[in-house]
Amino acid sequence: MKKIKIFFYILFALDIFAGCIVAKFMNLFAGIAAASVLLTLNITVYTVILKVMKVSNNKSR
């Protein structure tokens, strides 16, 4: 569980970094849009993984 949490914290940092890169080469609004889309996708995946882990833990009991 802790490894997953660290992995997603790293992904969040990379999303913000990717937004900064896009903002540098395109414009600010494109960077904000890119970062927000990536963050939303990461949060969704993280939530799904937590739900699957919770269900699998409940089945094993």
Summary of the structure (lengths in Angstrom):
residues: 61
radius of gyration: 15.1
end to end distance: 17.7
largest distance: 51.9
contacts: 146
relative contact order: 0.12
helix: 93%
strand: 0%
